[in-house]
Amino acid sequence: MKILKSHFLQCLLLVSVLFLSCSKDDNDENPTLDQDLLIANSQIDYANEVDFNSGLEIANDNSVYTARNNSNFETFNSNCATITVDNANPGEFPKTFTIDFGTACTYNGITRSGTLTITFSDYVINYGSTMTIVRGNDYYINGRKLEGTIVYQNETTNSSIPQWSRTITNGKMTTLTGGVFTFSGTWTTQQTAGAGTLTLGDNIYEIISGTHTINRPNGTTLTMTVLETLVKKYACNYISQGKLDLQGTFLDGVLDYGDNTCDNQASYTHSNNQVFPINL
């Protein structure tokens, strides 16, 4: 199997990924599917982190993160989104916020449209609480349509290191060119910095374990397992450090997010030591 995978990636270096393909044993499988899955994985992770930040901003701005006396339900870290809440009484749960990004709302380099609903069962920091993010049928991030439900459940056992599980169900992304990817899985995330402050800017999150799977309608798949802890700073739109083990129909290697620099660069190293740059 590794020989087959190596062959496909070698062909990928020699031909145009847009127009040509290579084959093995008369199997005309297009090797760009491997690259497509790599890119889709990065875009899906990016979208998930963007929406997680939105949930934290909503919670922090509206006294849902901790039991602080703040009943303002109009603030959001954007100048073009409209926010509503079904229950404006402080301290009462569940509480569902709807964020309407309209047809095009750009903030911090991210353009979104459509609606996102975020439901809190309790204060985010309380053990057992859930934050449920549901993407509307019209929800887009940077032109890509995102669907599905993400549930964060508080599993904190040490108050100085908050911890959540993140489970994605019915995940679906439609790319700019119409490609469709479905995805699901569960991560375990810890907050390793900023837990003692009331601001979000110094928060750092680490994804310490978990597995996600991406599928394409033609049957190609990619399973990602945390190999080295992934680092996500609230102040950065991207995962900046850590490694994923990738196993797929053709892929067999490691995705490396880098040296903790906040940028959109990563690299994939195949099992034959070939390295491919990835733009997140």
C-alpha positions in Angstrom: 0.0 0.0 0.0 2.8 2.5 0.8 4.4 1.8 -2.6 1.1 2.7 -4.3 0.8 5.9 -2.2 4.4 6.8 -3.0 3.8 6.4 -6.7 0.8 8.7 -6.7 2.6 11.4 -4.8 5.6 11.2 -7.1 3.3 11.6 -10.1 1.8 14.6 -8.3 5.2 16.4 -8.4 5.6 15.8 -12.2 2.2 16.9 -13.6 -0.2 19.7 -13.3 -2.5 19.1 -10.4 -5.3 20.8 -12.3 -5.3 19.0 -15.6 -3.3 15.8 -15.5 -3.4 12.5 -13.6 -1.3 9.4 -13.2 -2.2 5.8 -12.8 -1.0 2.5 -11.3 -2.0 -0.9 -12.6 -4.4 0.6 -15.0 -6.3 2.4 -12.3 -7.0 6.0 -13.5 -7.5 7.5 -10.1 -6.7 11.3 -10.1 -4.0 12.0 -7.5 -5.3 15.5 -7.0 -7.9 13.8 -4.7 -5.1 13.4 -2.2 -4.2 17.1 -2.3 -7.9 18.0 -2.2 -8.3 16.1 1.0 -5.3 17.8 2.5 -6.7 21.2 1.7 -10.2 20.3 2.8 -8.8 19.1 6.1 -7.1 22.5 6.7 -10.1 24.5 5.6 -12.5 22.5 7.8 -10.2 22.9 10.9 -9.9 26.6 10.2 -13.7 27.0 10.0 -14.2 25.0 13.2 -11.7 27.2 15.1 -13.4 30.4 13.7 -16.8 29.3 15.0 -15.3 28.2 18.3 -13.9 31.8 18.7 -17.4 33.1 17.9 -18.9 31.0 20.7 -16.3 32.3 23.2 -16.9 35.9 22.1 -20.7 35.5 22.5 -20.2 33.9 25.9 -17.7 36.5 27.1 -19.6 39.5 25.9 -22.9 38.4 27.4 -22.1 37.0 30.8 -22.4 33.4 29.7 -18.7 32.5 30.1 -18.7 32.9 33.9 -21.2 34.3 36.4 -20.4 37.9 35.9 -22.9 40.7 36.3 -23.3 41.9 32.7 -26.7 41.8 30.9 -25.6 43.4 27.6 -26.7 41.2 24.8 -25.8 43.4 21.8 -22.0 43.1 21.7 -20.1 40.9 19.2 -16.6 41.1 17.8 -17.7 42.3 14.4 -19.0 45.5 13.0 -21.6 44.0 10.6 -23.3 41.1 12.3 -26.7 41.2 14.0 -27.1 39.3 17.2 -30.3 38.2 19.0 -31.0 36.1 22.0 -34.1 34.1 23.0 -33.7 34.6 26.7 -32.1 37.9 27.9 -32.5 37.2 31.6 -29.0 37.0 33.2 -28.2 33.6 34.7 -31.1 31.8 33.1 -30.4 28.8 30.8 -30.6 27.4 28.2 -29.8 30.5 26.2 -29.7 30.6 22.4 -28.0 33.3 20.4 -28.5 33.8 16.7 -25.8 35.6 14.7 -26.9 36.9 11.3 -23.9 37.8 9.1 -26.2 39.0 6.3 -24.9 38.6 2.7 -21.3 39.5 3.4 -19.8 40.4 6.8 -16.0 40.8 6.8 -14.1 41.1 10.1 -10.4 40.3 10.9 -9.9 39.0 7.4 -12.8 36.6 7.6 -15.9 37.0 5.4 -19.0 35.2 6.5 -22.7 35.2 5.4 -25.8 33.5 6.7 -26.6 32.5 10.2 -25.0 30.7 13.1 -26.9 29.7 16.3 -25.1 29.0 19.5 -26.9 27.5 22.5 -25.5 27.4 26.0 -26.9 25.0 28.6 -25.0 26.8 31.5 -22.0 29.0 32.0 -19.3 27.8 29.6 -16.8 27.4 32.5 -19.1 25.1 34.5 -18.5 21.4 34.5 -20.9 19.5 32.3 -22.1 22.6 30.4 -22.5 22.4 26.7 -22.0 25.0 23.9 -23.8 23.8 20.8 -23.0 25.5 17.5 -25.4 24.9 14.6 -24.6 26.2 11.1 -27.6 27.4 9.2 -28.3 26.1 5.6 -27.1 29.5 4.3 -23.8 29.7 6.3 -20.6 30.5 4.5 -17.0 31.2 5.5 -14.8 32.8 2.9 -17.1 31.6 0.2 -17.2 28.0 1.4 -20.5 26.6 2.6 -20.3 24.9 6.0 -23.0 22.7 7.6 -23.4 20.5 10.7 -23.5 20.7 14.5 -20.6 21.1 16.9 -21.0 20.4 20.6 -18.5 21.5 23.2 -18.9 19.8 26.5 -17.1 21.0 29.6 -15.0 18.2 31.1 -12.9 20.3 33.5 -11.4 18.5 36.5 -8.8 21.1 37.3 -10.2 24.7 37.4 -6.8 26.1 36.3 -6.9 24.1 33.1 -10.5 24.1 31.6 -11.2 21.2 29.3 -13.8 20.5 26.6 -14.7 17.7 24.3 -15.6 18.8 20.8 -17.9 16.5 18.8 -18.9 17.3 15.2 -21.9 15.5 13.5 -23.3 15.9 10.0 -20.4 18.1 9.0 -20.3 19.1 5.4 -18.2 21.6 3.4 -18.8 22.7 -0.2 -15.8 24.3 -1.7 -15.5 27.3 -4.1 -15.4 24.9 -7.0 -18.4 22.8 -5.8 -16.5 19.9 -4.3 -18.3 18.3 -1.4 -16.7 16.8 1.8 -18.4 15.3 4.8 -16.7 15.1 8.2 -17.2 14.0 11.8 -15.1 13.3 14.9 -14.2 14.3 18.4 -11.3 16.4 19.8 -10.3 17.0 23.4 -9.3 20.6 24.0 -7.7 22.2 27.0 -7.2 25.9 27.8 -3.6 26.3 28.9 -3.3 30.1 29.2 -5.7 32.9 30.0 -8.0 31.0 32.3 -7.4 33.5 35.2 -8.3 36.6 33.2 -11.6 38.1 32.0 -10.3 38.8 28.5 -10.0 36.4 25.6 -6.9 37.8 23.9 -4.5 35.9 26.1 -6.3 32.5 25.8 -4.4 29.6 24.4 -6.1 26.3 23.6 -4.4 22.9 23.1 -6.1 20.0 21.3 -4.5 17.1 23.1 -6.2 14.1 21.5 -8.9 12.9 19.1 -9.7 11.7 15.6 -11.6 13.3 12.7 -12.6 11.7 9.4 -13.3 13.4 6.1 -15.0 11.6 3.2 -15.7 12.4 -0.5 -18.7 11.1 -2.4 -16.4 9.0 -4.7 -15.3 7.0 -1.6 -11.9 8.5 -0.9 -11.3 9.1 2.9 -8.9 10.7 5.2 -8.6 10.0 9.0 -6.7 12.5 11.1 -5.4 11.6 14.6 -3.6 14.0 17.0 0.0 13.0 17.0 1.5 16.0 18.8 -0.7 18.5 20.7 -2.2 21.2 18.4 -1.8 24.8 19.7 -4.6 27.3 18.9 -4.2 30.9 20.2 -7.4 32.9 20.4 -5.5 35.8 18.9 -4.6 33.8 15.8 -7.0 32.5 13.2 -4.9 29.4 12.6 -3.6 26.4 14.5 0.1 27.4 14.9 1.8 24.3 16.2 1.4 20.5 16.5 1.1 17.4 14.2 -1.6 15.2 12.9 -1.2 11.6 11.7 -3.0 11.3 8.3 -4.2 8.0 7.0 -6.3 7.8 3.8 -7.1 6.1 0.6 -3.7 7.2 -0.7 -2.3 9.5 2.0 0.0 8.1 4.7 2.0 10.7 6.6 2.1 13.7 9.0 0.7 17.2 8.8 2.9 19.7 10.7 1.4 23.0 11.6 4.8 24.6 12.3 6.8 26.3 15.0 4.0 28.2 16.8 4.2 31.2 14.4 0.8 32.7 13.6 0.5 32.1 9.8 -1.4 30.0 7.3 1.5 27.7 6.5 1.8 24.0 7.2 3.5 21.1 5.6 2.6 17.4 4.8 5.4 14.8 4.9 4.5 11.5 3.2 5.8 8.2 4.4 8.5 8.2 1.7 9.7 11.6 3.2 8.4 13.7 0.3 7.3 17.1 1.7 4.4 19.2 0.4 3.6 22.8 1.5 0.0 23.4 2.6 -1.8 26.8 2.7 -4.4 26.7 5.5 
